[in-house]
Amino acid sequence: QVQLVESGGGSVQAGGSLRLSCAASGSILVYVMGWYRQAPGKQRELVESITSGDSTNYADSMKGRFTISRDNAKNTVYLQMNSLKSEDTAVYYCNADRRLGIGRYNYWGQGTQVIVYS
């Protein structure tokens, strides 16, 4: 089992930047790591994910503004968020996902709040 702990959230003015971190309790080498977010009254949505081979997948609304990266040696995933908008306000969650045969291993962090104000 992998425990995930997010950090780096907070309040920032529109146009500003934040860097979120997700520290895992064990190796993340075999996991697809992702950042998701959930705004009040909305469903959780994918922000960006990264495979062990550093291939990324991201939502179009975040294209060019958010960048995911991973440091397997530190068991940590990052989300650099630039040009933040008020609609980016949400709780951001870290996710680790691995499919092995018919099994699936999926873990979530507790989330970190991001508030973007005008």
N, C-alpha and C positions, 0 to 999 in steps of 0.2 A: 504494500500500500504506500501511496505517496501523499504526503501532506503538503499543501501549497499555502504560502502566506504572501499576500499582496501588500505593497506599501507604495507610498509616493503620491497618494491622492491628496486632494485639498481644494481650496478655492483659488481661482485665477480669473483675471480679467480677460474678456474676449480678445482674441488675437495673441494671447500669451501661450506659454508652453508648459508642459508637465512631463515628467518621466516616471512611469510606473515600473515597479520591479515585482517579480514573483519568484520567491525563493522556495525551492523544493527540498523535502527532507531526504531525498535519495536521488539517484541518477535519473536524469531526464533523457538520456541518450536515445532510448528507443521510443520515446513518446512524440506525438504531434502535440505541440504546445500552442495554446491559443488564448487570445483575449476576447472576452465577450462583454457586453454591457446591457444593462437594463434600466431604462428610464421609468419614472413613475407612470403606472397605468399602461405600460407597454410590455411586449414580450422581450425576452432576452434575445439578443442578436449577436452574430459574429462581428467582431471588429477586424481581427486579423489572426491568421494562424501560420505556423512555421513548422516544417518537417525536420527530421534529423538531418536531411540533406540540404537544409536551408531554402527549400522551396516555400514560397509564401502564397497565401490566399487572403484576400481582403475584400471588405465591402466597398462598393464604388463610392459611397459618400465620404469615405475616409481616405480615398486614394490621393496620394501626394501630400497628405498632411500627417498621417500616422505611419510609424515604422516599427515593426517588430524585429527583435533580434534575440539570439540565445547564446549563452555561454555555458556549454556543457560541462566545462571544468568546474564551474562554480554552481552548477545546477540551478541556474537563474535565467529567467526570461524577462525581457524588457519591452516596454511600449513607449516609444517617444512620440509625444503628441504635440504638434505645432499648429499654429493658426487656429486655436480653439474657438469654437462657436458656442452660443448658449444651448443649442440643441445637442451638444456633446455632454451636457449634464446628465449623469447617470451613475449607477454603481458599476464598477468595472470588476470583472471576475477573471481569474486565471483558470485555465483548464489544461489537463493532461489527458491525452487519449491514446490508447494503444489497442489495436486489434490483433489478436493472436489466434489463428485458426477460427473456431466458432466463438471464441471468447472475446470479450471486450473489457478493457480496464479503463475506467473514466473517473477522473477526480476533479473536484472543484475547490477553489479557495473560498474564503469567507467574504471577499469583496472589499473594494476600497472606493470611497465616495469621491467623485469629481464634480465640482460645481463651477460652472463658467458664468460669470456675471457681466452685464454690460456696463 
